[in-house]
Amino acid sequence: MIIHKFGGASVKDALSIKNLTRIIREEIREDAVIVVSAIGKTTDKLEKVTAEVFAENNNWKQSLHNIEEEHISIVKNLFSKNLNSATEKIKEIIDTTKRAVADGLHLSYDKLYDQIVSTGEILCTTIIHEYLQEQGIALHHLPAHQLIITDTTYREAKVDWEATSRQILTTIKDKGSLYLTQGFIGGSGQGARTTLGREGSDFTAAIFANILDAKEVRIWKDVD
């Protein structure tokens, strides 16, 4: 098995996601886990949303709406058949984030940060999964927050290696298949999402590689 990690610049727009699809079709195929970051600068924009929420600045609603529209714009440039389904899933994810804000105003900054900022990776893998399905590429879409179990040191969570190993090995039974998951994020095991620290997607790839005894990790960069 090989673990492939694609950063935000590698999936920054519709053209990049089409290129990712070509790479998967021609060079990855099966027996792999694909770890993907948030699209482009989405993490930075979600950090801005978090700051606005805690400053009691209602601009956060418009900022989050702008992120939603950017992702819907990418979807419109990608899909021919599954456009409505992909659009509705983006809206559902954004609605979940809005509820996290409403329910989490009493939380610490760091905990609410993780609930908001982790939205970026979830949006990205949802779009990619829907598009790959439309292109006839079969793969399993795995929620990283249910596989990478951590403590509650929000924004820099520490991995519970025993629980994480159990979850990953129980879920990824067929190593001849193709799997897609999110970088950067984990879960507390109590329902809350956590993050592994900025630029944490490489770490996610290494976690999967270690537990699955992978042959190698490939970090794909947005270069010629």
Disulfide bonds with the S-S distance in Angstrom:
none
